[in-house]
Amino acid sequence: MEIDKTKPYPVINPLECKSCSRCVVACPKQCLSIGKKLNERGYYAAEYAGTGCVGCASCFYSCPEPNAIEIHIPQKG
């Protein structure tokens, strides 16, 4: 999956994700889901659909795990 880096997008650290689904529920654009691949700790990490992120950071603020998700927002100009 190729992500358009000229638009906002979430970066999910699959090792830190604990499959709580809070980011999935919090996303107003429904562009996150729980994946089907187990991470090294035995959890199904959240995944980005590849499009739809508006950079609102609801997923970031709802996540209880430090460093599990961050939002990249490109600079204008």
Buried (B, 14 or more C-beta within 10 A) or exposed (E): EEBEEEBBBBEBBBEBBBBBBBBBEBBEEEBBBBBEEEBEEEBBBBBBBEEBBBBBBBBBEBBEEEEBBBBEEEEEE
